[in-house]
């Protein structure tokens, strides 16, 4: 049986769906109506339920991530049934990226063992069923460019998530980063 819950975060309404094995799908912030419509479309068999156990922990972690940008969701249990092996490997790589840090598509491809898989990395991230638990927003194009983002709100949502996490998206210093502390007033 698949269950789901919607919940409010600092950035909007999110949702998760879960089985006994783990989270089967996550939804990034949007309006409650849009999230509920997506749940009905993507998990039509899901029954609305109060999250308990690992599902409640996932909800609490997502709320903290959206508010403070510093939740570690890497231990949330996922139900990876039906996920292609390469995608599952990539999702584990993404889960290992701490909040506020990023990788490029090329760096993720190298971690998969073949730098020529950068395009496949992009395709797999576009199919990520577990956002933000699998933080695909932390994987960027070369030189810190955002790259694509297929979630509601597109690249704007990706940027909002990275901003909440205070992510450094390139090797260039952040605004005022080079100033000594005494000059940052």
N, C-alpha and C positions, 0 to 999 in steps of 0.2 A: 504494500500500500504506500502511495506517495501522499505526503502531507505538505501543506504550505502555510506560510504566515507572511503577512505584510506588516511593515513597521515604519514609523517615522524616524528620520535621521536629521542631522543638521543640514543636509543638502537635499532632502526630499524623501519621498516614500521609496523604500526598498522592499525586497522580498527574498525569501529562500524557499526552496522545496527540498524535502528530504525523504529518504527511505530508512529502513532499519540499518542499512549499511553505511549511510552517510549522506552528505548534501548532494543532491542531484542537479541543482540549478540555483543560480543566484541572479538577482536583478539589481542593476545600478539605479541611482536616484532618478525619479521622474514623478509625475503626478500620480496620485493614488489610482485614478481611473485608468491611466496608461499602464501602470504596473499590473493591476488586476486583469486588464485585457490581455496583456502579454502572458500572464500566468495561465489564463483560460486557453490561450492559443497554444502555448508550448507544453503545458502539463494539464490537459483537459481532464484527466482522471484524478487529479490531486484534490484532496479534501482539506479545507481550511481547519487548522488546529492550533492550539497553544503550544509553542515550542518548549520542549523539555530536554534535559541532558545536553548532548553535543549540539543540538539545534538551538537551544537557548544560549549556549556559549557562543555560537556563531553569530546570533543576532546581537548579543552584547558587544562582541568584537567589532562587528560592522558599524554599530552605532558609535563606538569609541573612535574607530578609524575615521568616520565621516566628521566627527566633532573635533578630534584632537590630532589626527594624522599619525598616531603612534601605536596602533594596535597590531599585535603579531597574530596573524591568522594562519600561520604556517602549520599549525597542528590540528586545525579543524579537519575532521574526518570527511573524506569525499567518497562518493559512490562513483567509481570510474568505469562501471560496466558499459561497454559499447564505445569507449573512448579509444581511438587508434593509439597504438603504442608510442609512436613519435610524438603525438599530441600530449599524451600522459607524461612523457619525459620532459617536454617543454613546460608543462604546467607545474611540474615539480621544480624546475629551474626558476620559473617566475615566482613561485612561493618562497624561494630562498632569498629573494631580493628584499632586504629590509625596507620598511617605510622610509621615505626620504632619499632612497638610492635608486639608480636606474641602470639599465643595460641597453645596448643597442641591439637591433635585430641581428646584426653580424656577430656580436659577442654571444648572444643566445645561441646562434647557429654553431659557433665554435664550441660552446659547452655541450651541444648535441653531438659534436665530433666531426662536423663538416661545415666550414665557413660558407660553402655554396648553398646552404639550406636557408639563407636569410629570407628569401621569398616565401618558402614553406612556413617559416616562423610567423610571418605576417598573416598567412592564410589560417594557420592553426589558432593564432590569437583572435582572429575575427570569428572563430567558431567556439571560443571559450565559453562553456556553459556555466562557469563558476564565478563570475565577477561579483564582488571585488575580492573574494576569498583567494582566487587565483588572480593576482594583481597585474593583469595584462597592461594596465595603464603605465606601469613602470618600465616597459620596454619601448624604446624610442628608435627613430630613424637615426642615421649617421649625423654627427655633429650636433646632437641634442635637439634636432627637429622632431616635432611630435609624431610624424607619421600619421597613418590613418587610425580611425577608431569607429567601430561599427555600432557602439552602444547609443541609446537615445541621447541626443544632444551632441553626438559626434565628438570632434576634437575638443570642443568647448568643455565637455564633461571630463575628458582626459586631463585637460589643463586645470580644471577645478580640483580634481583629485590630487594632482601633483602639487598644486598650491597649498592645499590643506596639509599635505605631508612635508611642505617646505623642501621639495625635491630639487636638487641641483641637477639641471638637465644638460650641462655641458662643462667643459674644462674652464671656461671663462669665469672669472670671479663674479659672484652675485653682487648686486648693488650694495655699495659701502663695505663689502667684504675686505677690501684691502686697507681700509682705514684702521688705525689703532683704536682700541676700545674707548680711549678718552675723547676721540674725535666723533664718536657715534652718538651724538645727542640731538 
